[in-house]
Amino acid sequence: MYVAAARSRGAVQDHVALAEIELCGDLIIAASAADGERLSAARIDEVLFGEIEGIGDVEVDG
């Protein structure tokens, strides 16, 4: 049986996808630490916008 060699492009990084994964992880951590069944909208905003404010030229309207 012939098996073709796999082509390797090396490590491809999608910075937007990596940032989204990190934000999802932050939400999961916040949800696991929450007392209730769900995070409030205010807590979600706090988790997400707290991360966005440190990025640089992104402005968060408050």
C-alpha positions, -999 to 999 in steps of 0.1 A, spaced: 0 0 0 13 34 -10 11 63 16 17 98 3 40 120 24 21 147 42 29 182 33 39 203 63 35 241 61 50 246 95 32 263 124 5 286 111 -8 311 136 -41 329 133 -38 357 158 -75 365 158 -84 329 165 -58 326 192 -72 358 209 -108 344 207 -97 311 222 -80 330 250 -111 351 257 -133 320 257 -109 304 282 -112 336 304 -150 333 302 -148 296 312 -126 304 342 -149 332 353 -180 309 349 -164 282 370 -156 307 397 -191 322 397 -216 314 424 -247 312 402 -256 291 372 -247 319 347 -225 349 344 -244 382 344 -240 404 314 -221 429 335 -196 401 346 -192 390 309 -184 426 299 -160 429 328 -141 398 317 -141 406 280 -135 443 281 -109 440 308 -89 419 283 -96 443 254 -84 474 272 -49 461 275 -45 455 237 -36 490 227 -55 512 203 -89 495 208 -113 518 226 -141 506 249 -171 529 252 -183 528 288 
